[in-house]
Amino acid sequence: MFQAKQVEWNQQWELFEDNELFLFKDWIYPVKIEDFINMDVLECGCGGGQHTSFIATYAKQITAVDLNTVDIAAKRNKKFSNIAFVEADIESMELGKTFDIVFSIGVVHHTNDPDRTVNNLQKHVKPGGKLILWVYSKEGNALISTIVEPLRKIFFYSLNKNILKFFSKVITLFMYSVVYSLYSLPFHWMPYYEYLQNFKKMSFARNSLNVFDKLNAPQVQLISKERAESWFAGNDFVDINITPYKGVSWRVNATRRIQ
């Protein structure tokens, strides 16, 4: 089943911006941002265009695809002349060409069928090119699946987005008190301990966006390591790296085999 447009993403990126470059660099590791220099790049799920802007000064050309928010991303990147924005479903798009680098940050797990989506992204990687993904992990996210997700479905998802933004700020304020007290102690066994250390590095607005995103997403599938490994069960990709990030997500990257 093809993805339907979801107005929630347009509403989210109208309300928020994200300028945390260090996160993007962490999520694409071991690839470096300098590896985008002079590359023909495909971004799958550009959202508000924040990651697009990070690489625009490096890449030769960027094709930024999103089903819901290309108008917002294009407006925020209008100073760049090397970006082509395309409204399409990344699960089923057929762009008719392959790219040096294909990347998707925080999007695959929100699609109808992550497996089909990754398969389609792989088809757009040229031989010798790289595929870079960052997805929420099933491992380490028991609280998300057992508490946050049910609350999102029952209550938060149906709220007016401005009201949801208010709730997100309130929750973020509460989290500050916890992060700077209990999570400042060396109790590494506590859930989300490693993840919440990033909380101290980011602005209040960015932390609020993180909370909002968890409560606003129309759908999410947490990805197990086994499932991520299954994406490369064939013989088309080499140098496959699947590494955890802060105990709650997977950084996935691989190189398409040169035939």
ABEGO torsion letter per residue (X at the ends): XBBBBBAAAAAAAAABBBABAAAAAAAAOABBAAAABGBBBBBBGAEAGAAAAAAAAABABBBBBBAAAAAAAAAAAAABAABBBBBBBAAABBAGBBBABBBBBGAAAABABAAAAAAAAAAABBBGBBBBBBBBBABGAAAAAAAAAAAAAAAAAABBAAAAAAAAAAAAAAAAAAAABAAABABAABBGAAAAAAAAABBAAAAAAAAAAAAABABBBBBBAAAAAAAAABAABBGBBBBBBGGABBBBBBBBBBX
